[in-house]
Amino acid sequence: MTFQSKTTGSIGLLLATTLLAGCAVGPDYHASRPAPAAAAPFRGAALDTGTGPAFAAAPVEERWWSLYKDPMLDRLVEDALAANTDLRVAAARVDRARALLRDAHAAQLPTTGIDVSAQRERVPSIQTIPGLPRERWAYDGGLSLSYEVDLFGRVRRGIEAARGDAQAAQADADAMRLAVIADTVRAYFDVTTSAERVKVAEETVALLDRSIRITGARVDVGRSDRLDLIRVTALRDQQAATIPSLKADREAALLRLATLTGRAPQELPADVGTRTETPHLAQPIPVGDGAALLARRPDVRAAERRLAADTARIGVAVSDLYPRISLGGSGGFSSLGAMDVLGAGASRWAVGPLISWAFPNQAAVRARIGAAKADAKASLATFDGTVLTALEETERALSAYARAEERVETLARARDEAERAARISLARQREGQIDFLTVLDAERTLAGAEADLVAARRAGAFAQVDVFRALGGGWQQS
């Protein structure tokens, strides 16, 4: 009895002190929130393509794909945002996280329950109450109410954690939206650049067909050896053999584009397959600065929100070190007959507090606190890594795009020179100044230069998409 009195007094003093303080245990995330990197221009933004600056310090365009001024591309992106299956999955996960947040908020409200039962029973004769039959109906009903007094912030920290999880899920959905936009633009460019590659290959084959006709005519009049005709025919067949694989690449890109826009392959608009020119920007790409990048990138925001949620879960774990107090009450009735349900003797009620406390053995609680702190440390490391990765991806994308455009310019000059050399060689061969091997080598060089140029343009288009993806624009209208 003495122990109970002392314990009751200690708990009362503790509760009174806590009521006055109204504290929430655990670390306050706002006090430990990591600061983003300072605003600084990107190193890669200073690069140029050899013909002018590749980038501008202007803010990133949210609808960056509209800079290409291609109505077909705009329509495909909008279709992808409306029907892409990955976006539907991400939206469902956001809905789930928001439902869990509502569940966490519900813990602030009283919990109520109603129980009503009616059953037919037969009791042993030895247990029968005089005046009552052995077989009878038994009725029982009650209403219960319980409310947790959130003295130590367990419920509040739980809401903070659920809110962080919901915001992280939304950031993940935004990141998926950005990825779908970039993949759709890339697939569209894959379609158009593959068509360009097919066109160049077919033009090369047509050029070699002309050389075959000229060489055949020269063989007929004895001005060329038949071996020359065999060599140019072999080169023509080699070039023609590349066309089926290029067409297969284009068909695969069309199928990918259909999937991204939520369509079956046969439902893709027919006019998409007729595009043979790849859109290209006629202006430097706006890139902003590092601070704006970190505020814009959804993956950075998701990592930061998960850190906030895991920090709040430390408070949830720490609250188990203290008593959990609930105020409750119940009322109801029990009756052995329908006529006695509303009788005064059938009613019951109870009111009182409930205190639960894992004390003095708190080893399990402290183990959970240690696990929660470890989770928060891992989330902090993940956040730091995500920031560094975002900066790295952006710098790498900027450098790759600038170098890709520089390569295109160089290969364009090489193609022009190879075309000029092929014309001169053919003219001199007609005049008998050079042999056919020189002409064949010039035509082989021209075919290679054409293929290299269109491949470089393809890589440059993809690198451009990678820049916009790394910059993190496009999710803001979700």
KAHU-V672444 format. One record per pair of residues at least 24 apart in sequence whose ideal C-beta (glycine too) atoms are under 7 Angstrom apart, sorted by the first residue. I is the first residue (numbers start at 1). GAP is how many residues later the second one is. D is the distance in Angstrom with one decimal. If there is no record, write none. Layout:
i	gap	d
I	GAP	D
I	GAP	D
//
This chain:
i	gap	d
11	312	6.6
11	344	6.8
18	133	4.6
18	134	6.9
19	132	6.8
23	130	6.6
24	128	6.9
24	129	2.5
24	132	5.2
24	133	6.1
24	291	6.1
25	127	5.0
25	128	5.7
25	290	5.5
25	293	4.4
25	294	5.4
26	131	5.7
26	288	4.7
26	289	2.3
26	292	4.7
27	284	5.8
27	287	5.8
29	279	4.9
29	282	4.3
29	283	6.5
32	279	6.9
34	349	6.3
36	255	6.0
36	258	4.6
36	259	6.9
37	253	5.4
37	254	6.6
37	257	6.1
37	350	6.5
38	253	6.7
39	250	4.9
39	251	6.1
39	252	3.7
40	249	6.2
40	250	4.9
41	248	5.6
42	245	6.0
42	248	6.7
42	352	6.3
42	353	6.0
42	356	5.8
43	352	6.0
44	351	5.0
44	354	2.9
44	355	4.6
44	358	6.7
45	242	5.3
45	353	6.2
47	351	6.7
47	352	6.5
47	355	3.7
48	354	6.7
49	353	6.0
49	356	3.7
49	357	5.3
49	360	6.3
50	356	4.9
50	359	5.0
51	358	6.1
53	231	5.1
54	230	6.0
54	231	6.6
54	347	6.5
54	348	4.6
54	351	6.2
55	229	5.3
55	230	5.2
55	232	4.9
55	343	6.5
56	228	4.2
56	229	6.9
56	230	5.0
57	230	7.0
58	228	3.9
59	227	6.2
59	229	5.3
59	233	7.0
60	226	5.6
60	227	6.6
60	228	5.0
60	236	6.8
60	411	4.9
60	413	4.4
61	225	5.9
61	412	6.2
62	411	5.3
62	412	6.5
62	414	4.9
62	415	6.8
64	404	4.7
64	409	5.0
64	410	6.2
65	116	6.6
65	120	5.4
67	214	5.8
68	211	3.8
68	213	6.6
70	209	4.5
72	199	7.0
72	200	6.6
72	203	6.7
73	112	6.6
73	115	5.5
73	206	6.4
76	108	5.7
76	112	5.9
76	181	6.8
76	185	5.9
77	104	5.7
77	107	5.4
77	108	6.9
79	182	4.2
79	183	6.9
80	100	5.3
80	101	7.0
80	104	4.4
80	180	5.1
80	181	4.8
81	96	6.8
81	99	6.9
83	178	6.2
83	179	2.8
84	96	4.9
84	176	6.1
84	178	5.5
85	177	6.3
86	90	5.7
86	94	6.2
87	89	5.9
87	90	6.2
87	93	5.8
90	82	6.3
90	83	3.9
90	86	4.3
91	82	6.2
93	76	5.3
94	75	4.8
94	76	5.4
94	79	5.1
97	68	5.3
97	69	4.1
97	72	3.8
98	68	5.2
100	62	5.4
100	65	6.8
101	61	4.3
101	62	5.8
101	65	4.6
104	54	5.0
104	55	4.6
104	58	3.8
105	54	5.9
107	41	6.9
107	48	4.7
107	51	6.5
108	47	5.8
110	35	5.4
110	36	6.6
110	37	4.2
111	35	4.7
112	32	6.9
112	33	5.2
113	31	4.8
114	29	5.5
115	26	6.6
115	27	5.3
116	25	4.1
132	204	6.4
136	200	5.6
136	201	6.8
137	200	6.8
137	201	6.5
138	198	5.7
139	196	4.6
139	202	5.6
140	194	4.9
141	191	5.1
141	192	5.6
142	188	5.8
142	189	6.5
142	190	2.6
143	187	6.7
143	188	5.6
143	189	6.4
144	184	7.0
144	186	4.2
145	183	6.3
145	184	5.3
146	180	5.3
146	182	4.1
147	179	6.5
147	180	5.0
148	176	6.9
148	178	4.9
149	176	4.6
149	177	6.9
149	178	6.3
151	174	6.3
152	167	4.4
152	170	4.7
153	162	5.9
153	166	6.2
154	162	5.8
154	165	3.7
157	155	4.8
157	158	3.5
157	159	4.7
157	162	6.8
158	158	5.4
160	152	3.6
161	148	4.6
161	151	4.0
161	152	4.9
161	155	6.5
164	141	4.9
164	142	6.6
164	144	4.1
164	145	2.9
164	148	6.3
165	144	5.0
167	138	4.3
168	134	4.7
168	137	3.9
168	138	4.8
168	141	6.7
171	127	4.7
171	130	4.3
171	131	3.6
171	134	6.1
172	130	5.2
173	305	6.7
174	124	3.9
174	301	3.7
174	304	5.6
175	123	3.8
175	124	5.2
175	127	6.6
177	297	6.8
177	298	4.5
177	301	5.2
178	120	6.3
178	291	6.6
178	294	6.4
178	296	5.0
178	297	4.7
180	80	6.5
181	293	4.6
182	283	5.5
182	286	6.6
182	287	4.0
183	77	5.7
184	73	7.0
184	76	4.8
184	77	6.9
185	280	5.2
186	276	6.0
186	279	4.8
187	66	5.6
187	69	4.6
187	70	4.2
187	73	5.9
188	69	6.2
189	89	5.7
189	272	4.4
189	273	6.5
189	276	6.7
190	63	3.7
191	59	6.2
191	62	4.5
191	63	5.7
191	66	6.2
191	81	6.6
191	84	6.3
192	83	5.0
192	84	6.6
192	85	6.2
192	86	4.2
193	85	5.2
193	264	6.6
193	265	3.8
193	268	6.1
194	52	6.2
194	55	4.8
194	56	3.5
194	59	5.6
195	55	5.9
195	80	6.5
195	81	4.2
196	80	6.2
196	82	6.5
196	258	5.2
197	49	4.9
197	257	5.1
198	45	6.2
198	48	4.8
198	49	5.8
198	52	6.5
199	77	6.0
200	250	4.9
200	251	6.5
200	254	5.0
201	38	6.3
201	41	5.4
201	42	5.0
201	45	5.9
202	41	6.5
204	35	5.0
204	243	4.6
204	246	6.0
205	31	6.1
205	34	5.2
205	35	5.0
207	236	6.9
208	24	6.4
208	27	6.0
208	28	3.8
208	31	6.2
208	235	6.7
209	27	6.4
211	232	6.2
212	24	6.2
215	221	6.8
224	212	6.0
228	208	4.0
231	209	5.7
232	208	5.9
235	205	6.6
235	209	6.1
239	208	5.9
278	179	6.8
278	183	5.4
281	183	6.8
285	182	5.8
287	111	6.9
287	184	6.1
290	101	6.3
293	97	6.3
293	101	6.0
293	178	6.5
293	179	6.4
294	93	6.0
294	96	6.4
296	176	4.4
296	177	6.8
297	93	5.0
297	175	3.9
298	174	6.6
298	177	5.6
299	87	5.6
299	91	6.8
300	86	5.4
300	87	5.9
300	90	5.5
303	79	5.4
303	80	4.3
303	83	4.2
304	79	5.7
306	73	5.2
307	69	7.0
307	72	4.2
307	73	5.7
307	76	5.0
310	65	4.7
310	66	4.4
310	69	4.4
311	65	5.2
313	59	4.9
313	62	6.8
314	55	6.8
314	58	4.5
314	59	5.7
314	62	5.9
317	51	4.6
317	52	4.4
317	55	4.3
318	51	5.7
320	38	6.3
320	45	4.5
320	48	6.9
321	41	6.1
321	44	5.7
323	32	5.2
323	33	6.9
323	34	4.1
324	32	4.9
324	33	6.9
325	28	6.2
325	30	5.4
326	27	6.9
326	28	4.6
327	26	5.5
328	24	6.9
328	26	5.9
393	77	4.5
394	76	4.3
394	77	6.4
397	69	4.5
397	70	4.6
397	73	4.1
398	69	6.2
400	63	4.8
400	66	6.7
401	62	4.1
401	63	5.7
401	66	5.0
404	52	6.9
404	55	5.3
404	56	4.1
404	59	4.4
405	55	5.5
407	49	5.0
408	48	4.8
408	49	5.7
408	52	5.2
411	38	7.0
411	41	5.3
411	42	4.5
411	45	5.0
412	41	6.0
414	35	5.3
415	34	4.2
415	35	6.0
415	38	4.8
418	27	4.9
418	28	4.3
418	31	4.1
419	27	5.7
421	24	6.9
422	24	4.5
//
